Amino acid sequence: MKAFVSRSYGSPLQLTDIDRPVPGDGEVLIRVRATSVQPYDWHFLRGEPYVARLMAGGPGLRKPPFAILGADVAGEVEAVGKGVTEFAPGDEVYAMPKQGGFAEYVCVPESELAPKPENLSFEEAAAVPMAANTALIALRDSARVLPGQKVLVNGASGGVGTFAVQLAKAFGARVTGVCGTRNVDMVRSIGADEVIDYTKEDFTRNGQRYDVLVDIAGSRPASACRRVMTRKGALVLVGGPAGRWVQPAGHVFATLAAGTFASQRTVMADVVRCTENRRNLTTLTELIESGEVHPVIDRSYPFEEIPAAVRYQEAGHAAGKVVIAV
């Protein structure tokens, strides 16, 4: 099969012929029809920030922990391993395997797999797993959003942000999205009650108060964010400014440390260590099939142009998700 392989930090992705994987016990072999690109991939491709190489679950000290990136997969079941009972060849599925999506085939544990939403194409479904799962964890689990609460999403036009806006609305919240000028109409179209253009207004100085602030962009210091939060509000950290040595990890950990002295809760939405991916995908499928949530796709690339897709996503201008048709 063909796959894009990365064998050392900073080396270009190389299209390579490798053996097709064989499903082991409890595993399902998927013929990948679509995948997506996200910051998770290029952080592992670059091995940045360097401090993350010292962390459990990080890129690894000297080389990438896996050669084939791609943490979102949508496709068809090709074969199943011993003990698999819930899926059969031909089933349309999607998953968040954390690796292996930049290939024509990938093996995924049955416990990580969910049926693809019936109303989505493979490319649309590939936009969902990691970004939507992150947004779901941030709002439902970390913030524990309730109907009627006021939620602000800083970074509302990106992959996670577009899902966060829609999920907050689905949970009954009143949502404010923060984004750049060119994405204001898009963020409003997916359900935001109010949209703040950060090039014209500083959301931390508008006099509003929010019960939940989902910080994806990491563009304002924690002290400024808390200024616009209710006394018992929740500041949920998802990301931050990119950097070679410490960021965004430095921003996240400094904010968590400072949060111990504040009345508001400060929590991190950690999708990488989540053990409920299948349950979460099932929840997302219900919301997607009901029409409450739909992926926003900025661009679609053919499989052969995955390196170009990674460069485009890394530039930080994508509105929604960047997907790959395999």
C-alpha positions, -999 to +999 in steps of 0.1 A: +000+000+000+010+037-003+016+058+028+033+091+037+061+083+060+081+105+084+112+089+099+129+118+116+119+153+129+120+179+102+123+155+073+097+158+045+068+134+043+077+107+018+052+087-003+063+051+002+052+016-007+049-004+025+032-037+035-005-035+041-012-041+078-029-072+090-055-069+117-047-086+150-071-098+177-098-073+183-086-051+154-103-039+122-085-032+089-099+000+073-096+010+037-091+047+043-113+069+021-105+102+038-084+117+065-077+152+078-048+174+088-045+192+121-020+208+144-015+175+162+001+162+130+026+189+123+036+191+160+046+155+157+062+160+122+084+188+136+088+174+171+078+208+184+076+223+209+109+207+221+097+206+257+069+182+246+095+156+237+101+151+274+064+145+282+046+112+284+025+109+252+046+136+235+065+134+202+094+114+216+129+125+224+149+116+193+125+106+166+087+104+160+070+076+180+053+065+148+062+068+111+027+074+097+007+104+109-030+111+105-053+110+135-086+111+117-099+082+096-131+076+076-134+046+054-147+010+048-140-021+068-117-043+046-112-072+071-116-080+108-093-098+132-102-126+156-129-117+182-144-087+163-182-090+164-196-056+157-182-048+123-180-066+090-163-060+056-181-032+038-192-013+068-187+025+067-168+037+098-148+065+113-123+067+141-096+087+158-066+063+158-040+090+166-017+076+139-019+059+105-044+080+086-019+091+060-021+057+043-044+037+022-051+012+050-049+013+088-057-011+116-079+003+144-091-015+176-127-024+174-132-005+207-121+028+190-144+025+160-178+039+153-203+037+124-199+068+101-228+093+102-252+084+074-256+120+063-219+127+058-195+119+030-162+102+038-144+135+036-169+152+059-167+124+083-129+126+084-132+162+096-150+151+128-130+128+151-102+147+168-115+182+164-151+175+174-140+152+202-118+179+216-147+204+215-170+179+231-146+172+260-140+209+265-177+218+267-194+187+282-167+172+304-144+201+313-168+230+314-200+211+322-220+236+301-256+240+311-286+254+291-288+292+293-251+298+302-230+322+282-201+306+264-173+324+246-151+305+221-118+322+214-106+308+181-141+301+168-132+297+131-108+268+133-114+231+133-121+228+170-137+262+172-164+255+146-174+224+164-173+242+198-197+269+186-222+243+173-219+220+203-224+249+228-256+258+209-267+222+209-263+222+247-285+253+250-259+279+256-257+315+243-225+316+223-201+343+214-174+335+188-141+353+185-124+352+150-108+374+123-127+396+099-129+372+070-146+345+091-172+366+109-201+356+086-191+319+087-190+318+125-224+335+126-238+311+101-230+280+122-250+294+152-230+320+171-254+345+187-226+371+187-193+373+168-164+395+179-138+404+153-105+404+172-089+428+148-114+455+158-123+446+194-106+431+224-131+406+239-114+409+273-124+446+275-160+446+263-176+446+297-194+412+291-193+382+315-192+346+304-198+314+324-175+294+301-145+306+281-131+280+257-096+293+248-084+277+216-063+306+202-045+314+234-042+350+222-049+367+255-033+362+290-052+342+316-056+373+338-074+391+310-096+361+302-107+359+339-117+395+338-146+387+315-157+355+334-183+351+361-169+344+396-176+306+393-169+304+356-147+278+338-117+286+317-111+257+294-077+255+277-075+238+243-044+253+226-023+284+224+003+302+202+027+279+184+064+280+192+096+259+187+108+255+223+079+258+248+046+271+232+018+262+233+026+239+262+041+268+282+009+289+278-013+260+289+008+250+320+013+286+331-024+292+329-032+260+348-007+269+376-021+305+379-056+291+380-050+275+414-053+310+429-085+321+411-121+316+420-129+303+385-120+268+375-092+264+350-091+230+332-075+215+301-094+196+274-071+166+268-083+146+238-050+127+234-054+108+267-092+103+263-103+067+268-139+073+256-133+080+219-159+055+207-186+067+231-178+103+221-180+095+184-214+079+190-226+110+207-213+132+179-230+109+153-263+115+170-258+153+170-247+152+133-275+130+121-300+152+140-287+182+121-274+201+152-238+198+142-220+197+108-183+199+099-170+230+083-145+222+056-120+248+043-102+228+016-099+192+003-067+178-011-060+146-030-040+120-012-008+127-032-008+163-019-008+156+018+025+175+023+009+206+007-022+202+030+001+200+060+018+233+050-015+250+044-029+239+078+003+249+096+001+284+082-029+289+105-054+304+081-078+274+076-115+282+083-127+248+096-110+216+086-085+206+059-094+171+046-078+146+024-096+123-002-077+090-003 
